[in-house]
Amino acid sequence: MNASVAIQTLPEAKNDDELIRIVDEVIDYIKSTGLNYYVGPFETAIEGDYDELMDIVKECQHIAIRAGAPSVLAYIKVTYKPEGDVLTIEKKVTKHHQ
């Protein structure tokens, strides 16, 4: 695993219920990738291969639009280490959730 991303997808929506519905569709897609992920209150972290993660980031925007958002903002953080492994979600947060 040479990369991890944190993505915050912010679709334009009429109300909070609609916003949550669209974001839930994006999270369902992330779950369907089979990669390790962690859903937080502001963003979702995903671990995997850099190129695969970049494709997932791109698809998250398309999913929000297909779910009915007229536009979408995304904030992305990327950790990439081409010649080795990056710190895992487990090493970063497990001790805080016991």
For each residue, the residues with C-beta under 8 A, 3 or more apart:
1: 4 47 48 49 85 86 88
2: 49 50 80 81 82 83 84 85 86
3: 47 48 49 50 53 78 79 80 81 86
4: 1 45 46 47 48 53 78 79 86 87 88 89
5: 45 46 53 56 57 76 77 78 79
6: 43 44 45 46 76 77
7: 43 44 46 57 60 74 75 76
8: 42 43 44 74 75 76
9: 23 26 60 61 64 72 73 74
10: 72 73 74 75
11: 19 22 23 64 65 67 69 71 72 73
12: 69 70 71 72
13: 16 18 19 22 69
14: 18
15: 18 19
16: 13 19 20
17: 20 21
18: 13 14 15 21 22 68
19: 11 13 15 16 22 23
20: 16 17 23 24
21: 17 18 24 25 67
22: 11 13 18 19 25 26 64 67 68 69
23: 9 11 19 20 26 27 64
24: 20 21 27 28
25: 21 22 28 29 63 64 67
26: 9 22 23 29 30 60 63 64 67
27: 23 24 30 31 39 44
28: 24 25 31 32
29: 25 26 32 33 56 59 60 63
30: 26 27 33 35 37 44 46 56 60
31: 27 28 37
32: 28 29
33: 29 30 37 46 48 52 56
34:
35: 30 46 47 48 52 53 56
36: 46 47 48 88 89
37: 30 31 33 44 45 46 47 89
38: 44 45 89 93
39: 27 44
40: 43 44 45
41:
42: 8
43: 6 7 8 40 75 77
44: 6 7 8 27 30 37 38 39 40
45: 4 5 6 37 38 40 89
46: 4 5 6 7 30 33 35 36 37 53 56
47: 1 3 4 35 36 37 86 88 89
48: 1 3 4 33 35 36 52 53 56
49: 1 2 3 52 53
50: 2 3 53 54 78 80 82
51: 54 55
52: 33 35 48 49 55 56
53: 3 4 5 35 46 48 49 50 56 57 78
54: 50 51 57 58
55: 51 52 58 59
56: 5 29 30 33 35 46 48 52 53 59 60
57: 5 7 53 54 60 61 74 76
58: 54 55 61 62
59: 29 55 56 62 63
60: 7 9 26 29 30 56 57 63 64 74
61: 9 57 58 64 65 72 74
62: 58 59 65 66
63: 25 26 29 59 60 66 67
64: 9 11 22 23 25 26 60 61 67 69 72
65: 11 61 62 68 69 70 71 72
66: 62 63
67: 11 21 22 25 26 63 64
68: 18 22 65
69: 11 12 13 22 64 65 72
70: 12 65
71: 11 12 65
72: 9 10 11 12 61 64 65 69
73: 9 10 11
74: 7 8 9 10 57 60 61
75: 7 8 10 43
76: 5 6 7 8 57
77: 5 6 43
78: 3 4 5 50 53
79: 3 4 5 86 87
80: 2 3 50 86
81: 2 3 84 85 86
82: 2 50
83: 2
84: 2 81
85: 1 2 81 88
86: 1 2 3 4 47 79 80 81
87: 4 79 91 92
88: 1 4 36 47 85 91 92
89: 4 36 37 38 45 47 92 93
90: 93 94
91: 87 88 94
92: 87 88 89
93: 38 89 90 96 97
94: 90 91 97 98
95: 98
96: 93
97: 93 94
98: 94 95
